[in-house]
Amino acid sequence: EGCLLLQAGKQIEWLTGGHVLAGMHEVVCTEGTKAKADKAREEGKSLWRISSTVFGHINSDQILEPLGHFATKEACKKYKRCYAGEQVQEELDTIKLGPNGLK
């Protein structure tokens, strides 16, 4: 209750050369969640959950690469210089949301 979750994405991971790792987000409904919902329903409590998401991206035509002290030889090898739009497209392709995904 009263929590705020901030989650770094792939572009922050890229800019920090992996110092800040992108988080994984997955919504699941467990048996425990169902039991709590059933209990709240029985007690006449609200089942509402409010969630808001904001995504921020670097402009597609900007170069994405590790910055400043994060630009070590190892980081630059793993997080190669590219356009931000190329990185986004690669992510979309990976999760099957690119032009050829979700057939």
N, CA, C and O atoms as CSV, one atom per row, in Angstrom:
chain,resi,resn,atom,element,x,y,z
A,1,GLU,N,N,0.841,-1.170,0.000
A,1,GLU,CA,C,0.000,0.000,0.000
A,1,GLU,C,C,0.893,1.242,0.000
A,1,GLU,O,O,1.861,1.322,0.755
A,2,GLY,N,N,0.556,2.203,-0.851
A,2,GLY,CA,C,1.303,3.448,-0.905
A,2,GLY,C,C,2.698,3.296,-1.477
A,2,GLY,O,O,3.622,3.982,-1.039
A,3,CYS,N,N,2.867,2.410,-2.448
A,3,CYS,CA,C,4.191,2.161,-3.010
A,3,CYS,C,C,4.348,2.791,-4.386
A,3,CYS,O,O,3.368,3.004,-5.100
A,4,LEU,N,N,5.568,3.082,-4.743
A,4,LEU,CA,C,5.916,3.559,-6.064
A,4,LEU,C,C,7.044,2.681,-6.575
A,4,LEU,O,O,8.073,2.541,-5.914
A,5,LEU,N,N,6.861,2.096,-7.732
A,5,LEU,CA,C,7.862,1.228,-8.337
A,5,LEU,C,C,8.430,1.929,-9.556
A,5,LEU,O,O,7.690,2.300,-10.467
A,6,LEU,N,N,9.733,2.111,-9.574
A,6,LEU,CA,C,10.425,2.655,-10.741
A,6,LEU,C,C,11.273,1.543,-11.316
A,6,LEU,O,O,12.010,0.870,-10.595
A,7,GLN,N,N,11.166,1.356,-12.608
A,7,GLN,CA,C,11.875,0.261,-13.238
A,7,GLN,C,C,12.660,0.787,-14.432
A,7,GLN,O,O,12.101,1.443,-15.311
A,8,ALA,N,N,13.948,0.499,-14.459
A,8,ALA,CA,C,14.798,0.927,-15.566
A,8,ALA,C,C,14.559,0.018,-16.760
A,8,ALA,O,O,14.316,-1.180,-16.612
A,9,GLY,N,N,14.633,0.608,-17.940
A,9,GLY,CA,C,14.476,-0.153,-19.171
A,9,GLY,C,C,15.809,-0.375,-19.853
A,9,GLY,O,O,16.864,-0.010,-19.334
A,10,LYS,N,N,15.738,-0.982,-21.029
A,10,LYS,CA,C,16.938,-1.351,-21.777
A,10,LYS,C,C,17.813,-0.150,-22.151
A,10,LYS,O,O,19.038,-0.263,-22.176
A,11,GLN,N,N,17.194,0.993,-22.441
A,11,GLN,CA,C,18.013,2.135,-22.848
A,11,GLN,C,C,18.841,2.680,-21.686
A,11,GLN,O,O,19.968,3.127,-21.895
A,12,ILE,N,N,18.308,2.650,-20.475
A,12,ILE,CA,C,19.102,3.046,-19.300
A,12,ILE,C,C,20.228,2.036,-19.087
A,12,ILE,O,O,21.352,2.411,-18.753
A,13,GLU,N,N,19.920,0.752,-19.281
A,13,GLU,CA,C,20.962,-0.270,-19.176
A,13,GLU,C,C,22.076,0.019,-20.179
A,13,GLU,O,O,23.258,-0.071,-19.848
A,14,TRP,N,N,21.689,0.365,-21.401
A,14,TRP,CA,C,22.649,0.657,-22.469
A,14,TRP,C,C,23.526,1.858,-22.092
A,14,TRP,O,O,24.752,1.791,-22.186
A,15,LEU,N,N,22.890,2.953,-21.667
A,15,LEU,CA,C,23.618,4.183,-21.339
A,15,LEU,C,C,24.573,4.008,-20.169
A,15,LEU,O,O,25.602,4.678,-20.093
A,16,THR,N,N,24.226,3.097,-19.249
A,16,THR,CA,C,25.082,2.853,-18.077
A,16,THR,C,C,26.004,1.656,-18.281
A,16,THR,O,O,26.671,1.220,-17.343
A,17,GLY,N,N,26.046,1.127,-19.494
A,17,GLY,CA,C,26.939,-0.001,-19.772
A,17,GLY,C,C,26.651,-1.203,-18.907
A,17,GLY,O,O,27.556,-1.973,-18.585
A,18,GLY,N,N,25.398,-1.373,-18.525
A,18,GLY,CA,C,24.993,-2.514,-17.707
A,18,GLY,C,C,25.096,-2.279,-16.209
A,18,GLY,O,O,24.796,-3.175,-15.420
A,19,HIS,N,N,25.519,-1.078,-15.804
A,19,HIS,CA,C,25.605,-0.778,-14.363
A,19,HIS,C,C,24.204,-0.819,-13.735
A,19,HIS,O,O,24.025,-1.351,-12.639
A,20,VAL,N,N,23.224,-0.259,-14.432
A,20,VAL,CA,C,21.817,-0.357,-14.028
A,20,VAL,C,C,21.154,-1.313,-15.014
A,20,VAL,O,O,21.080,-1.021,-16.208
A,21,LEU,N,N,20.677,-2.438,-14.528
A,21,LEU,CA,C,20.087,-3.444,-15.401
A,21,LEU,C,C,18.591,-3.200,-15.599
A,21,LEU,O,O,17.882,-2.781,-14.684
A,22,ALA,N,N,18.140,-3.470,-16.806
A,22,ALA,CA,C,16.714,-3.355,-17.110
A,22,ALA,C,C,15.946,-4.396,-16.308
A,22,ALA,O,O,16.381,-5.539,-16.171
A,23,GLY,N,N,14.813,-3.990,-15.787
A,23,GLY,CA,C,13.984,-4.906,-15.022
A,23,GLY,C,C,13.059,-5.710,-15.911
A,23,GLY,O,O,12.777,-5.322,-17.045
A,24,MET,N,N,12.598,-6.807,-15.404
A,24,MET,CA,C,11.623,-7.656,-16.096
A,24,MET,C,C,10.264,-7.384,-15.464
A,24,MET,O,O,10.142,-7.351,-14.240
A,25,HIS,N,N,9.260,-7.192,-16.282
A,25,HIS,CA,C,7.923,-6.950,-15.759
A,25,HIS,C,C,6.990,-8.025,-16.270
A,25,HIS,O,O,6.897,-8.265,-17.474
A,26,GLU,N,N,6.308,-8.664,-15.355
A,26,GLU,CA,C,5.351,-9.705,-15.720
A,26,GLU,C,C,4.223,-9.671,-14.697
A,26,GLU,O,O,4.474,-9.601,-13.494
A,27,VAL,N,N,3.006,-9.721,-15.165
A,27,VAL,CA,C,1.852,-9.732,-14.275
A,27,VAL,C,C,1.345,-11.168,-14.185
A,27,VAL,O,O,1.072,-11.804,-15.204
A,28,VAL,N,N,1.224,-11.665,-12.980
A,28,VAL,CA,C,0.723,-13.019,-12.768
A,28,VAL,C,C,-0.380,-12.996,-11.723
A,28,VAL,O,O,-0.423,-12.121,-10.858
A,29,CYS,N,N,-1.252,-13.954,-11.818
A,29,CYS,CA,C,-2.324,-14.089,-10.834
A,29,CYS,C,C,-2.134,-15.439,-10.139
A,29,CYS,O,O,-2.428,-16.489,-10.709
A,30,THR,N,N,-1.645,-15.397,-8.915
A,30,THR,CA,C,-1.359,-16.624,-8.178
A,30,THR,C,C,-2.593,-17.082,-7.390
A,30,THR,O,O,-3.585,-16.359,-7.294
A,31,GLU,N,N,-2.518,-18.257,-6.845
A,31,GLU,CA,C,-3.598,-18.762,-5.997
A,31,GLU,C,C,-3.771,-17.864,-4.772
A,31,GLU,O,O,-4.889,-17.646,-4.305
A,32,GLY,N,N,-2.648,-17.342,-4.254
A,32,GLY,CA,C,-2.709,-16.431,-3.116
A,32,GLY,C,C,-3.453,-15.145,-3.465
A,32,GLY,O,O,-4.226,-14.627,-2.659
A,33,THR,N,N,-3.213,-14.635,-4.671
A,33,THR,CA,C,-3.906,-13.434,-5.134
A,33,THR,C,C,-5.404,-13.698,-5.245
A,33,THR,O,O,-6.221,-12.874,-4.835
A,34,LYS,N,N,-5.752,-14.850,-5.803
A,34,LYS,CA,C,-7.174,-15.214,-5.936
A,34,LYS,C,C,-7.834,-15.345,-4.570
A,34,LYS,O,O,-8.974,-14.919,-4.380
A,35,ALA,N,N,-7.115,-15.936,-3.619
A,35,ALA,CA,C,-7.665,-16.100,-2.269
A,35,ALA,C,C,-7.910,-14.743,-1.610
A,35,ALA,O,O,-8.942,-14.546,-0.968
A,36,LYS,N,N,-6.971,-13.806,-1.762
A,36,LYS,CA,C,-7.156,-12.468,-1.188
A,36,LYS,C,C,-8.323,-11.746,-1.846
A,36,LYS,O,O,-9.070,-11.034,-1.175
A,37,ALA,N,N,-8.485,-11.924,-3.156
A,37,ALA,CA,C,-9.612,-11.300,-3.860
A,37,ALA,C,C,-10.924,-11.882,-3.369
A,37,ALA,O,O,-11.887,-11.146,-3.153
A,38,ASP,N,N,-10.974,-13.196,-3.192
A,38,ASP,CA,C,-12.184,-13.841,-2.678
A,38,ASP,C,C,-12.526,-13.328,-1.276
A,38,ASP,O,O,-13.688,-13.058,-0.973
A,39,LYS,N,N,-11.509,-13.198,-0.433
A,39,LYS,CA,C,-11.726,-12.711,0.932
A,39,LYS,C,C,-12.246,-11.271,0.916
A,39,LYS,O,O,-13.182,-10.932,1.640
A,40,ALA,N,N,-11.629,-10.428,0.081
A,40,ALA,CA,C,-12.067,-9.023,-0.015
A,40,ALA,C,C,-13.507,-8.960,-0.520
A,40,ALA,O,O,-14.307,-8.162,-0.030
A,41,ARG,N,N,-13.832,-9.796,-1.492
A,41,ARG,CA,C,-15.199,-9.834,-2.034
A,41,ARG,C,C,-16.196,-10.224,-0.940
A,41,ARG,O,O,-17.254,-9.609,-0.811
A,42,GLU,N,N,-15.853,-11.251,-0.153
A,42,GLU,CA,C,-16.714,-11.714,0.940
A,42,GLU,C,C,-16.916,-10.630,1.998
A,42,GLU,O,O,-17.981,-10.529,2.608
A,43,GLU,N,N,-15.874,-9.822,2.204
A,43,GLU,CA,C,-15.933,-8.756,3.212
A,43,GLU,C,C,-16.520,-7.465,2.655
A,43,GLU,O,O,-16.602,-6.459,3.361
A,44,GLY,N,N,-16.929,-7.495,1.386
A,44,GLY,CA,C,-17.524,-6.315,0.759
A,44,GLY,C,C,-16.524,-5.204,0.470
A,44,GLY,O,O,-16.906,-4.045,0.303
A,45,LYS,N,N,-15.255,-5.555,0.413
A,45,LYS,CA,C,-14.214,-4.562,0.135
A,45,LYS,C,C,-14.033,-4.390,-1.376
A,45,LYS,O,O,-14.387,-5.264,-2.166
A,46,SER,N,N,-13.491,-3.279,-1.738
A,46,SER,CA,C,-13.244,-2.971,-3.148
A,46,SER,C,C,-12.181,-3.906,-3.725
A,46,SER,O,O,-11.210,-4.250,-3.052
A,47,LEU,N,N,-12.377,-4.302,-4.955
A,47,LEU,CA,C,-11.395,-5.133,-5.650
A,47,LEU,C,C,-10.593,-4.307,-6.660
A,47,LEU,O,O,-9.835,-4.855,-7.460
A,48,TRP,N,N,-10.766,-3.006,-6.614
A,48,TRP,CA,C,-10.074,-2.127,-7.542
A,48,TRP,C,C,-8.589,-2.062,-7.235
A,48,TRP,O,O,-8.174,-2.037,-6.077
A,49,ARG,N,N,-7.808,-2.035,-8.287
A,49,ARG,CA,C,-6.359,-1.795,-8.192
A,49,ARG,C,C,-6.040,-0.771,-9.268
A,49,ARG,O,O,-6.376,-0.965,-10.437
A,50,ILE,N,N,-5.406,0.297,-8.883
A,50,ILE,CA,C,-5.082,1.341,-9.848
A,50,ILE,C,C,-3.587,1.291,-10.136
A,50,ILE,O,O,-2.758,1.288,-9.225
A,51,SER,N,N,-3.268,1.252,-11.420
A,51,SER,CA,C,-1.885,1.212,-11.849
A,51,SER,C,C,-1.722,2.148,-13.038
A,51,SER,O,O,-2.587,2.213,-13.911
A,52,SER,N,N,-0.628,2.859,-13.065
A,52,SER,CA,C,-0.358,3.771,-14.170
A,52,SER,C,C,1.067,3.538,-14.642
A,52,SER,O,O,1.985,3.413,-13.832
A,53,THR,N,N,1.244,3.480,-15.936
A,53,THR,CA,C,2.562,3.222,-16.503
A,53,THR,C,C,2.940,4.341,-17.458
A,53,THR,O,O,2.123,4.788,-18.263
A,54,VAL,N,N,4.164,4.783,-17.365
A,54,VAL,CA,C,4.693,5.784,-18.289
A,54,VAL,C,C,6.005,5.233,-18.844
A,54,VAL,O,O,6.899,4.842,-18.093
A,55,PHE,N,N,6.101,5.212,-20.156
A,55,PHE,CA,C,7.320,4.753,-20.807
A,55,PHE,C,C,8.021,5.958,-21.420
A,55,PHE,O,O,7.373,6.828,-22.001
A,56,GLY,N,N,9.316,6.008,-21.293
A,56,GLY,CA,C,10.104,7.055,-21.922
A,56,GLY,C,C,11.155,6.420,-22.813
A,56,GLY,O,O,11.790,5.435,-22.436
A,57,HIS,N,N,11.335,6.983,-23.981
A,57,HIS,CA,C,12.335,6.475,-24.920
A,57,HIS,C,C,13.183,7.618,-25.440
A,57,HIS,O,O,12.719,8.752,-25.560
A,58,ILE,N,N,14.414,7.307,-25.743
A,58,ILE,CA,C,15.290,8.251,-26.412
A,58,ILE,C,C,14.836,8.335,-27.867
A,58,ILE,O,O,14.429,7.328,-28.446
A,59,ASN,N,N,14.900,9.519,-28.458
A,59,ASN,CA,C,14.508,9.668,-29.866
A,59,ASN,C,C,15.218,8.636,-30.741
A,59,ASN,O,O,16.402,8.355,-30.555
A,60,SER,N,N,14.486,8.088,-31.683
A,60,SER,CA,C,14.997,7.016,-32.538
A,60,SER,C,C,16.248,7.388,-33.323
A,60,SER,O,O,17.051,6.514,-33.652
A,61,ASP,N,N,16.427,8.671,-33.628
A,61,ASP,CA,C,17.574,9.085,-34.436
A,61,ASP,C,C,18.791,9.491,-33.600
A,61,ASP,O,O,19.758,10.037,-34.130
A,62,GLN,N,N,18.738,9.223,-32.297
A,62,GLN,CA,C,19.862,9.551,-31.415
A,62,GLN,C,C,20.736,8.313,-31.188
A,62,GLN,O,O,20.253,7.181,-31.171
A,63,ILE,N,N,22.017,8.561,-31.016
A,63,ILE,CA,C,22.966,7.469,-30.781
A,63,ILE,C,C,22.824,6.965,-29.345
A,63,ILE,O,O,22.728,7.744,-28.397
A,64,LEU,N,N,22.813,5.661,-29.221
A,64,LEU,CA,C,22.718,4.994,-27.926
A,64,LEU,C,C,24.048,4.287,-27.695
A,64,LEU,O,O,24.463,3.449,-28.495
A,65,GLU,N,N,24.712,4.631,-26.594
A,65,GLU,CA,C,25.998,4.023,-26.246
A,65,GLU,C,C,26.278,4.320,-24.774
A,65,GLU,O,O,25.726,5.271,-24.220
A,66,PRO,N,N,27.127,3.519,-24.141
A,66,PRO,CA,C,27.491,3.820,-22.759
A,66,PRO,C,C,28.122,5.213,-22.661
A,66,PRO,O,O,28.928,5.606,-23.504
A,67,LEU,N,N,27.741,5.939,-21.624
A,67,LEU,CA,C,28.179,7.325,-21.454
A,67,LEU,C,C,29.192,7.488,-20.324
A,67,LEU,O,O,29.212,6.717,-19.364
A,68,GLY,N,N,30.031,8.514,-20.466
A,68,GLY,CA,C,30.949,8.909,-19.396
A,68,GLY,C,C,31.755,7.759,-18.830
A,68,GLY,O,O,32.333,6.965,-19.572
A,69,HIS,N,N,31.789,7.676,-17.504
A,69,HIS,CA,C,32.603,6.640,-16.862
A,69,HIS,C,C,32.036,5.229,-17.059
A,69,HIS,O,O,32.691,4.248,-16.708
A,70,PHE,N,N,30.825,5.123,-17.617
A,70,PHE,CA,C,30.252,3.807,-17.930
A,70,PHE,C,C,30.805,3.247,-19.242
A,70,PHE,O,O,30.606,2.071,-19.547
A,71,ALA,N,N,31.493,4.078,-20.011
A,71,ALA,CA,C,31.990,3.671,-21.332
A,71,ALA,C,C,33.323,2.933,-21.225
A,71,ALA,O,O,34.321,3.336,-21.823
A,72,THR,N,N,33.320,1.857,-20.463
A,72,THR,CA,C,34.526,1.029,-20.360
A,72,THR,C,C,34.656,0.188,-21.627
A,72,THR,O,O,33.708,0.056,-22.401
A,73,LYS,N,N,35.828,-0.369,-21.822
A,73,LYS,CA,C,36.065,-1.207,-23.003
A,73,LYS,C,C,35.071,-2.375,-23.040
A,73,LYS,O,O,34.513,-2.697,-24.089
A,74,GLU,N,N,34.861,-3.000,-21.879
A,74,GLU,CA,C,33.945,-4.143,-21.794
A,74,GLU,C,C,32.503,-3.724,-22.082
A,74,GLU,O,O,31.781,-4.413,-22.803
A,75,ALA,N,N,32.090,-2.593,-21.515
A,75,ALA,CA,C,30.722,-2.117,-21.713
A,75,ALA,C,C,30.477,-1.757,-23.174
A,75,ALA,O,O,29.427,-2.082,-23.728
A,76,CYS,N,N,31.439,-1.090,-23.796
A,76,CYS,CA,C,31.276,-0.691,-25.198
A,76,CYS,C,C,31.263,-1.898,-26.127
A,76,CYS,O,O,30.671,-1.846,-27.206
A,77,LYS,N,N,31.904,-2.971,-25.721
A,77,LYS,CA,C,31.874,-4.204,-26.520
A,77,LYS,C,C,30.492,-4.857,-26.427
A,77,LYS,O,O,29.961,-5.343,-27.425
A,78,LYS,N,N,29.921,-4.862,-25.231
A,78,LYS,CA,C,28.607,-5.491,-25.027
A,78,LYS,C,C,27.465,-4.595,-25.516
A,78,LYS,O,O,26.511,-5.088,-26.119
A,79,TYR,N,N,27.552,-3.295,-25.265
A,79,TYR,CA,C,26.502,-2.337,-25.641
A,79,TYR,C,C,27.029,-1.473,-26.781
A,79,TYR,O,O,27.447,-0.333,-26.580
A,80,LYS,N,N,26.999,-2.041,-27.973
A,80,LYS,CA,C,27.563,-1.381,-29.142
A,80,LYS,C,C,26.785,-0.123,-29.528
A,80,LYS,O,O,25.564,-0.058,-29.386
A,81,ARG,N,N,27.511,0.854,-30.012
A,81,ARG,CA,C,26.945,2.116,-30.484
A,81,ARG,C,C,25.933,1.831,-31.603
A,81,ARG,O,O,26.239,1.134,-32.570
A,82,CYS,N,N,24.733,2.380,-31.453
A,82,CYS,CA,C,23.688,2.203,-32.463
A,82,CYS,C,C,22.669,3.326,-32.319
A,82,CYS,O,O,22.715,4.102,-31.365
A,83,TYR,N,N,21.766,3.401,-33.260
A,83,TYR,CA,C,20.664,4.351,-33.124
A,83,TYR,C,C,19.650,3.772,-32.131
A,83,TYR,O,O,19.421,2.562,-32.102
A,84,ALA,N,N,19.060,4.626,-31.337
A,84,ALA,CA,C,18.073,4.181,-30.352
A,84,ALA,C,C,16.927,3.441,-31.033
A,84,ALA,O,O,16.426,2.455,-30.491
A,85,GLY,N,N,16.505,3.896,-32.206
A,85,GLY,CA,C,15.429,3.234,-32.936
A,85,GLY,C,C,15.777,1.806,-33.321
A,85,GLY,O,O,14.907,0.936,-33.333
A,86,GLU,N,N,17.034,1.560,-33.633
A,86,GLU,CA,C,17.477,0.199,-33.960
A,86,GLU,C,C,17.388,-0.698,-32.729
A,86,GLU,O,O,16.974,-1.854,-32.821
A,87,GLN,N,N,17.777,-0.159,-31.588
A,87,GLN,CA,C,17.708,-0.931,-30.342
A,87,GLN,C,C,16.267,-1.267,-29.999
A,87,GLN,O,O,15.975,-2.391,-29.591
A,88,VAL,N,N,15.362,-0.306,-30.159
A,88,VAL,CA,C,13.943,-0.548,-29.873
A,88,VAL,C,C,13.394,-1.615,-30.820
A,88,VAL,O,O,12.678,-2.519,-30.388
A,89,GLN,N,N,13.725,-1.514,-32.100
A,89,GLN,CA,C,13.234,-2.497,-33.065
A,89,GLN,C,C,13.732,-3.896,-32.732
A,89,GLN,O,O,12.991,-4.871,-32.860
A,90,GLU,N,N,14.982,-3.992,-32.306
A,90,GLU,CA,C,15.543,-5.288,-31.918
A,90,GLU,C,C,14.777,-5.878,-30.728
A,90,GLU,O,O,14.486,-7.074,-30.702
A,91,GLU,N,N,14.454,-5.029,-29.745
A,91,GLU,CA,C,13.676,-5.494,-28.592
A,91,GLU,C,C,12.292,-5.973,-29.030
A,91,GLU,O,O,11.827,-7.023,-28.586
A,92,LEU,N,N,11.640,-5.211,-29.892
A,92,LEU,CA,C,10.310,-5.592,-30.381
A,92,LEU,C,C,10.363,-6.908,-31.149
A,92,LEU,O,O,9.477,-7.752,-31.010
A,93,ASP,N,N,11.399,-7.078,-31.954
A,93,ASP,CA,C,11.559,-8.334,-32.692
A,93,ASP,C,C,11.765,-9.506,-31.735
A,93,ASP,O,O,11.237,-10.597,-31.948
A,94,THR,N,N,12.545,-9.264,-30.673
A,94,THR,CA,C,12.832,-10.317,-29.693
A,94,THR,C,C,11.554,-10.822,-29.024
A,94,THR,O,O,11.420,-12.019,-28.773
A,95,ILE,N,N,10.624,-9.924,-28.737
A,95,ILE,CA,C,9.378,-10.332,-28.072
A,95,ILE,C,C,8.229,-10.525,-29.075
A,95,ILE,O,O,7.056,-10.545,-28.703
A,96,LYS,N,N,8.596,-10.663,-30.338
A,96,LYS,CA,C,7.641,-10.972,-31.416
A,96,LYS,C,C,6.593,-9.878,-31.636
A,96,LYS,O,O,5.454,-10.162,-32.006
A,97,LEU,N,N,6.996,-8.614,-31.400
A,97,LEU,CA,C,6.098,-7.492,-31.676
A,97,LEU,C,C,6.599,-6.634,-32.820
A,97,LEU,O,O,6.068,-5.553,-33.073
A,98,GLY,N,N,7.630,-7.119,-33.516
A,98,GLY,CA,C,8.154,-6.406,-34.677
A,98,GLY,C,C,7.227,-6.586,-35.865
A,98,GLY,O,O,6.159,-7.181,-35.719
A,99,PRO,N,N,7.606,-6.085,-37.046
A,99,PRO,CA,C,6.765,-6.147,-38.238
A,99,PRO,C,C,6.321,-7.564,-38.609
A,99,PRO,O,O,5.249,-7.752,-39.183
A,100,ASN,N,N,7.145,-8.552,-38.280
A,100,ASN,CA,C,6.806,-9.925,-38.634
A,100,ASN,C,C,6.286,-10.734,-37.453
A,100,ASN,O,O,6.106,-11.947,-37.564
A,101,GLY,N,N,6.047,-10.082,-36.338
A,101,GLY,CA,C,5.563,-10.787,-35.143
A,101,GLY,C,C,4.054,-10.869,-35.090
A,101,GLY,O,O,3.363,-10.245,-35.895
A,102,LEU,N,N,3.549,-11.626,-34.155
A,102,LEU,CA,C,2.112,-11.789,-33.895
A,102,LEU,C,C,1.316,-12.072,-35.166
A,102,LEU,O,O,0.373,-11.354,-35.499
A,103,LYS,N,N,1.703,-13.102,-35.849
A,103,LYS,CA,C,0.977,-13.467,-37.085
A,103,LYS,C,C,-0.332,-14.135,-36.775
A,103,LYS,O,O,-1.068,-14.506,-37.689
